[in-house]
Structure formats: structure tokens, C-alpha cells
Amino acid sequence: MRKIIIGADPFPPYQYFDSDGILKGSDYEKINEIVGLMGYTAEYILDDWHKIEEMLDDGAIDLAFQVQKTPAREEKWFFSEQLREAATSVVSLRETEQRETIADILSGGQKIGVIAGYKYGEVIDSLADTHKEICGSLEEILAKINDKEIMFGVADRGVFIYLQEKNEVYSDICIQEKLNFIRPLYVVFKEKVLCDEFNKYL
């Protein structure tokens, strides 16, 4: 039985190692079920996205999941059919006035916290770098909001809710309810044959 190597960045509750080092998460479970139906065994690597991307480009891993389409990515990888939809939210301290649009935030000269190298969708990705506060993780974004270094940040809605439930330090942060954006996520492959086979079970 062929073993395939699968990569993703750690993103609880979708894919993460728990305190006992056991891999869990809703996206992981879905991918693992499909790979099993395909007749493969799987080895999983969770690491920073830029490392996962490099490993996929180098052929060190066979596929990566929870990926958003961009023209550059479509030129080098094969994309599955849609894995699921994800919601991106703008978050802020509860005391911050709710905004209607991204333009409302930018008109006040505020920067929006984003994770380096991540793709959030056209609304966020198209913003000039001068409007972004580049951070290493969502936790860093939330810490800067708590410390009032920035007023706004971008978060995967599911991940933010998960972190907020797990850690009281984020209790003063809320979602800007009018600033939520839906984005489709996919699985990407180096080999078209493997992609086509995966799609049969998706």
C-alpha cells in the first residue's frame, strides 16, 4: 500500500495536535477518511504555511489541504474540487465601534493585522501593505489588539471562536459582524492523477 505525505499548517479546530500529541480536527478527519477510501496510508506534517508550500513545490509532500486559490498557485499545483467554505472575520476590542466596510477602517488611518504569507481573499489581499500590520500568527494579532497596538485584525472565524473559548485572555475581543467574508478552500496536489483520484471520493 502506497504511503502519501500530507501537509497543512496547524489551525485548530480544523487540524492540530492536542496536548497528548494526537492529530485531531474536522478537516484532518475529512482528509484522512478520503485518503483511506483511496487505499493509501498517510503521514501528516503540520508546520508553518511557507514551509508546507516549499515542501509541496519540492515534491517532499504529495498534497496540502485547506488552501485558497490564487492565479500563481493554479499555475503550479492541481486543485481539488472545493473542500469547504471558510469565513474570514475582522475582529477588534468590544469597545471599538462596529464598522460597515473595510474602507471605514482605512479612512481612520488604522492598520489591519494579518498573518504573513496567508491568503484571505480579494477584499483583504488587495489592500496595500501600508494598510497591513504583518504578524506571525493569529495569536500575535489578538495580542496586539489586546495591547491596543492595533485596533483590527483578520481571523478565520472558526479558529478565532475556538481560541476565544480556550483562552480568557481573548474575552474582550469580538467579531465585527458586518465585516465577514466567505472564501472557498481546496486541497492541492503535485500530481494530476492523485488529484483526480481524490476528487472521486470528495
Helices and strands as residue ranges (DSSP letters): E 3-8, E 16-17, E 23-24, H 26-38, E 41-46, H 49-58, E 63-67, H 71-76, E 78-79, E 84-93, H 102-107, E 112-115, H 122-125, G 129-131, E 132-135, H 138-146, E 152-156, H 157-166, G 168-170, E 173-189, H 192-201
